[in-house]
Amino acid sequence: MADLAEIQLLENRWDDAVAARLDEPGLLLYRSNLLGADKRITNYGGGNTSAKVAMKDPLSGEMVQVLWVKGSGGDVGTMKLDGFSTLYQDKLERLKGIYRGPDYEDEMVGYLPHCTFNLNPRAASIDTPLHAYLPYAHVDHMHPDAVIAIAATENSKALTREIFGEEIGWLPWRRPGFQLGLDLSAFAKANPKAKGVVLESHGLFTWGDTAKEAYETTLRIINTAIRFFDRKTRGATVFGGAVASALDGATRKAIAARLMPEIRGRIGGGEKKVGHFDDQPAVLEFVNSAELRPLAALGTSCPDHFLRTKIRPLVLDFDPASGDVDAVVAGLDRAVAAYRDDYAGYYERCKHPDSPAIRDPNAVIYLVPGVGMLSFARDKATARIAAEFYVNAINVMRGASTVGTYVGLPEQEAFDIEYWLLEEAKLQRMPKPKSLAGRVALVTGAAGGIGRAIAGKLLSEGACVVLTDIDAGALGETEAGFAKAFGADQVRSVALDVTDETAVADGFIRAAAEFGGVDILVSNAGISSSAPIEETGLDMWNRNMDILAKGYFLVAREAFRLFRRQKLGGSVVFIASKNGLAASPNAAAYCTAKAAEIHLARCLALEGADVGIRVNVVNPDAVLRGSKIWTGEWREQRAAAYKLSPDELEEHYRKRSMLKLSVFPEDIAEAVYFLASDLAAKSTGNIINVDAGNAQSFTR
């Protein structure tokens, strides 16, 4: 679709110099990645590409034609060569002889593995016949907003002819599968001059004799549609005009942060959900419009859209003019229940005797006038992608409703895809979620050795993590490293001074706006100091108390406030110290502050138990490697206290321990993971010493 301000056509990014170095499979991958890189061409995971390639049969040694086609599940924009299925074209042709008609087309998917070339383990998708039976070497199937806007219009056949003439044909809606592959084949044979076809309520097929020709045809056809909608919509009243005004950016984010934990608490009881907030111009234009509710109720048109977003969103009753967020919160129970009832009714009306059981009946997409769109899923990437898909749907509705009457997919057709047995089998093949999937952790002092190890462990178990630290430079480097290792969706950072009450509150607001809430707090920010009591200045004493006592109080208080709003329980883990239980020479300020942490945790464990908030403590000792507090003066001071050189200190602590082992940041991280996870679901008010054994710090 055209940009809200200025038309932006797709750019031809084909590079002949790059292409010249590639074989046919390489050219297919190159073309696929170029197409998938622009969400105006196809959404994440949507669409597919193919090439028919002459290859040597590993059994006979003869040259055979092999269909390379995007396999089940992948994304054309990011896939590699192993994302393609490879199938013998002649065996695919022979499947036509055993096809028993549309009532039996699902059984044909079971025959696709028998056509596999060279033992390729990549499962073939249900779209394989759509590519196999087109008499062209290179085929693209994309989901461009501009073309789906044509496909989802009541007069889509006439619009297709008006915009593209004879070059692009039109086929009525049919669920993807074997019969649609035969329909495409019949169309191509009857229209040899055509360069593609629009599938009603679905998307676009285009083709060519070479990879470059197919790519350039795809771009040209989509750009033709973009130009058409730009002419028709420029200066037009869109979505019936605005009936609400967007609030300013800071207010929108604050309202999102207020609403998301409330929604998350109501829909996350069975499976924890992570949220995403989107207030881009296209979203605001839609949520502020007169036609928001009627268009939202019609549901999405393209199957790829509603498989990610459910058939329709939940529109929340918020008046941006009054700004009464409390009224929205007060009505959430009723709104969520009504949506669930509506979804259950949809399931009951449309189900078949062999349909899978009803799935999660909660909305995925929540639209808020004046504010934007909230989306929720089992992980951040899925929530973000769902929002991207609904933006695609908005773009489609924008175009279709401007040039004609927008038409959503009929309810029964939508159900038959959402609860398709083949789709259910695909869902069952998905890997089991990691132990902390759907949970959000906030870690203070996350740029230091222990904090970084803790964050890494939680990320590795599937949690989203908000990194906080007062050292903005180290924090940025830590976030970049984790984003590279675990994906940018999983991690955010907030420069934060835990002694600043306003900054702490803002940090939790930002966490809620980014992920929808917080489930785990790891309070780890720390300092160190060492001096005989008579040389301990008030500034040293206050600094220890500020960071290690007041700081832990402030972040815990904010976490409790959020946990109580979410009503999902929560886990707090304090990183205290062996010194909170066992006295050490020349460290009165540090030891006293650490003791305060431990007793604060005990008090909070009492307060949080009735609502499922668990509070526990990990006591490290002598974690020198990678730890910020063991650099500089503290290391020297502790060495002096034991009459050692700084280089001897780590070995001294190892020998002093009962187990004669050194303690590393990763060891602390393992203890934190245990306490934060369901492994310790029945533990609160406890202390785990990770000190390789120290009798002085025994808790009993």
C-alpha positions, -999 to +999 in steps of 0.1 A: +000+000+000+010+036-004+027+053+025+003+076+044+022+106+033+040+097+001+040+068-023+070+045-020+074+019-048+093-013-044+129-010-053+145-035-077+175-048-057+186-075-081+224-074-086+236-091-117+271-093-104+259-113-073+235-134-094+263-144-119+281-163-091+251-184-082+237-217-094+200-223-098+192-232-062+214-202-052+194-179-075+162-192-059+175-184-024+187-150-036+153-141-051+135-154-020+156-134+004+151-102-017+114-106-018+110-115+019+131-086+030+102-061+024+070-067+044+050-049+017+058-079-005+050-106+020+047-109+057+070-130+080+066-167+072+041-159+044+043-168+008+066-192-009+089-195-039+101-223-062+123-233-091+124-264-112+160-275-115+178-302-136+198-323-112+216-356-112+196-384-096+218-399-068+204-434-076+204-435-114+230-409-123+205-395-148+195-359-150+160-353-136+138-323-130+136-314-093+111-290-077+128-267-051+101-251-031+100-234+003+093-260+029+068-261+057+073-233+083+101-212+070+104-175+061+115-165+026+132-134+039+156-152+063+157-188+051+188-207+039+191-234+013+181-260+038+147-243+041+137-257+007+120-290+001+132-309-030+109-333-048+110-353-080+089-334-105+079-366-124+066-382-091+046-351-083+030-354-118+021-390-111+001-379-080-025-366-103-034-401-112-043-411-076-061-379-067-097-387-057-111-351-059-116-321-036-132-341-008-100-361-004-073-336-012-059-335+024-048-371+019-025-360-009-002-343+016+007-378+029+020-387-005+045-357-007+072-374+013+072-402-012+083-377-038+113-365-018+146-360-038+179-369-022+165-377+013+159-341+020+145-339+056+127-306+050+089-313+051+070-302+020+043-276+026+006-278+015+014-252-012+037-276-030+011-285-057+005-249-064+041-246-076+045-281-091+018-279-116+024-245-130+043-249-163+070-224-154+105-228-141+103-200-115+072-192-094+066-167-067+036-167-043+035-135-023+011-117+001+015-080-008-009-057+009-017-039-023-027-070-041-046-086-012-066-053-010-077-061-045-083-098-036-104-088-005-127-064-023-163-074-032-156-067-069-121-081-069-124-099-103-134-067-121-107-047-102-081-073-112-091-068-149-092-030-146-057-028-130-038-055-148-057-062-180-050-097-195-016-099-179-029-111-145-058-135-141-082-141-112-093-173-094-121-175-069-113-184-033-102-220-026-083-233+004-046-240-005-040-276-015-040-301-043-071-288-061-059-252-061-027-265-077-047-281-105-068-249-109-036-228-113-023-253-138-056-251-158-055-213-157-019-212-170-026-236-199-057-216-209-039-182-206-004-188-219+004-150-221-005-144-185+022-135-160+003-144-129-030-146-111-047-130-081-063-155-057-095-141-042-090-133-004-055-148-005-026-133-025-006-132-057+011-158-080+036-147-106+061-166-127+089-164-152+114-184-172+144-172-152+148-162-115+154-126-125+124-125-147+102-139-120+115-114-094+111-084-117+076-095-127+066-098-090+079-063-083+063-048-114+029-063-106+029-052-070+041-017-080+012-015-105-012-021-076+006+004-053+003+031-080-034+023-085-042+026-048-022+058-045-043+074-073-075+062-057-068+070-020-047+102-022-069+129-008-097+105-001-114+101+033-101+068+046-119+046+070-148+071+072-126+098+087-112+103+121-135+104+152-107+104+178-073+121+180-041+103+188-026+111+222+011+122+223+037+095+221+047+095+258+011+093+269+004+065+245+033+045+258+022+051+294-013+040+288+000+009+270+022+001+300-009+005+323-032-017+302-008-045+291-002-060+325-039-059+332-047-077+300-018-101+304-031-111+339-065-119+325-053-140+295-021-155+309-034-179+336-032-211+314-002-200+294+020-170+301+019-143+274+043-117+262+031-084+249+040-060+221+029-024+216+026-007+181+015+029+175+028+035+140+008+059+118-011+032+099-023+018+133-033+052+147-052+061+115-073+029+119-080+029+156-090+066+155-114+061+126-152+060+123-151+025+107-128+009+133-155-013+149-174-024+118-142-032+098-126-050+128-157-071+132-155-083+096-123-100+104-092-104+083-092-118+047-059-135+040-054-169+057-019-160+068-033-130+086-059-146+108-037-177+115-015-152+134-041-127+147-073-148+151-101-139+127-109-106+145-094-083+172-108-070+205-116-033+204-113-017+238-137+010+250-113+039+256-121+076+250-088+094+244-106+127+250-114+118+286-083+097+291-100+075+317-078+044+317-093+032+350-127+028+332-111+006+306-094-015+333-128-018+351-144-031+320-117-055+310-132-086+327-164-080+308-147-073+275-124-104+277-152-126+287-174-114+259-146-121+234-141-156+248-178-163+245-179-150+209-149-172+200-165-202+216-196-196+196-176-194+164-160-227+173-193-244+180-210-231+149-182-242+126-167-273+141-167-307+124-169-341+141-131-345+137-121-309+145-093-304+171-103-292+205-109-255+209-077-236+214-070-205+235-101-184+231-085-151+241-078-123+216-044-118+202-049-082+189-063-054+211-071-021+195-072+011+216-085+044+201-060+072+205-033+048+217-026+020+192-024-018+191-015-043+217-007-079+208+000-110+230+015-144+223+036-171+239+068-152+230+079-117+220+087-125+184+053-141+178+035-112+195+055-087+173+048-107+141+011-109+150+011-071+151+029-069+118+003-092+103-025-070+116-008-040+101-009-059+068-046-064+074-052-027+082-034-018+049-057-043+031-088-029+046-076+007+039-073+000+002-103-023-002-127-001+016-116+030-003-121+016-038-150-008-030-164-029-003-140-048+019-149-085+024-135-107+051-131-144+047-164-162+054-165-176+089-167-213+079-138-209+055-117-192+082-125-219+107-117-247+082-082-232+079-076-223+115-087-258+127-075-277+096-062-311+106-030-304+086-025-271+104-031-290+137-004-315+127+019-286+120+013-271+154+019-305+171+053-307+154+065-274+169+091-278+196+081-277+232+084-243+247+114-237+269+109-236+307+106-198+310+088-191+277+063-163+281+080-149+312+096-115+316+126-109+339+141-077+350+177-079+362+195-050+379+232-047+377+229-067+345+261-054+329+284-069+355+297-104+356+271-120+379+242-100+364+253-108+328+255-145+337+220-144+353+205-127+323+222-151+299+208-181+318+172-167+318+174-159+281+187-194+273+155-208+291+132-187+269+126-156+291+125-121+278+149-100+298+150-063+307+186-055+315+192-026+338+225-010+350+238+024+359+267+019+334+250+028+301+280+020+280+285-015+294+247-020+293+246-012+256+274-037+249+256-064+270+223-059+252+240-061+218+257-093+227+225-109+239+205-097+209+230-114+187+229-146+207+192-148+214+175-125+190+167-088+194+131-096+204+142-112+236+161-084+253+158-047+261+179-025+283+172+005+306+199+026+321+188+027+357+200+040+391+183+017+416+185+045+443+163+069+422+127+063+430+114+079+398+139+061+376+129+027+391+092+034+385+100+044+349+121+013+344+091-009+352+068+012+330+092+007+301+094-030+308+056-032+307+054-013+275+080-035+258+069-069+270+035-065+287+047-069+323+073-085+345+072-120+362+107-123+376+128-097+394+165-104+400+178-077+423+216-078+417+229-043+416+258-040+440+289-022+452+317-031+475+337-013+502+362-022+528+375-002+557+380-006+595+350+008+614+369+038+627+379+047+591+344+041+576+330+075+566+293+083+566+295+086+528+307+050+526+280+038+550+253+057+532+264+045+497+262+009+508+228+014+524+215+034+494+224+008+468+222-025+487+193-017+510+172+012+496+179+001+460+166-034+467+136-020+485+127+003+456+129-023+429+111-049+450+083-024+459+078-016+422+078-053+413+052-061+439+029-033+426+031-047+391+028-084+403-004-075+422-019-058+391-011-088+369-025-114+394-001-140+380+021-144+410+058-136+406+093-144+417+118-122+433+154-132+438+179-111+458+216-115+452+229-109+487+262-123+500+277-148+524+286-116+543+250-110+551+252-141+574+289-143+583+308-113+596+340-102+578+368-079+590+369-044+578+335-045+559+309-034+584+290-012+560+289-038+533+280-067+556+253-047+574+237-037+541+237-073+528+221-085+561+194-059+555+188-074+520+183-108+535+159-097+561+139-075+536+135-107+515+121-125+545+096-098+551+086-097+515+081-134+514+055-131+541+037-103+523+037-119+489+027-155+497-010-150+496-009-138+460+017-163+448+047-139+449+078-159+460+109-141+474+142-160+478+179-152+482+211-164+466+242-158+487+274-159+466+309-157+480+342-148+464+330-146+428+360-129+415+361-138+378+341-114+357+327-094+386+329-056+386+331-053+424+363-074+424+382-049+403+402-021+417+401-011+454+378-038+468+402-066+456+432-048+470+414-041+503+402-076+508+437-089+500+451-065+525+426-077+551+440-112+548+476-101+543+478-114+507+487-100+474+456-093+451+467-122+427+466-146+456+430-138+466+411-162+443+432-192+453+429-181+490+391-182+487+391-216+469+413-232+496+392-216+523+360-232+510+349-266+523+347-280+488+379-265+477+362-250+446+361-216+430+327-200+425+319-184+391+291-161+379+275-191+360+271-209+394+251-180+407+230-179+376+220-216+380+208-209+415+188-179+404+172-199+375+162-226+400+145-202+423+129-181+395+115-212+377+087-236+384+113-260+398+111-239+430+074-232+427+069-243+464+099-223+478+097-189+493+117-172+521+147-194+514+184-188+510+208-207+488+244-203+496+266-206+465+300-204+482+316-238+478+309-244+515+314-220+544+303-231+579+300-196+591+272-189+566+251-220+573+216-207+578+207-232+605 
